[in-house]
Amino acid sequence: MNTDDAKLRLGIPFEHDLVQTETTWKAKGGQDTDTYWYDEVNVAGQVVGKYVLYDSTSTHPPFERTIDWQKL
């Protein structure tokens, strides 16, 4: 998932940056899950929020995709 898509999904203000700090990938039980950690940075360069986003896709037809997130 690119940063602009993540900003829209998380409701990050346009003037703030979203910095990806970590990514992991795991395949288990027919699910392929990418996990992304982000820092929300304001115009002064201060971290004002932290988020984790889960992007999961079924490895079997119909290849359903779910995206969940939480603010830390």
Secondary structure, DSSP 8 states (H G I E B T S, - for coil): --HHHHHHHHT--TTSEEEEEEEEEEEETTEEEEEEEEEEE-TTS-EEEEEEEEEEEESSTT--EEEEEEE-
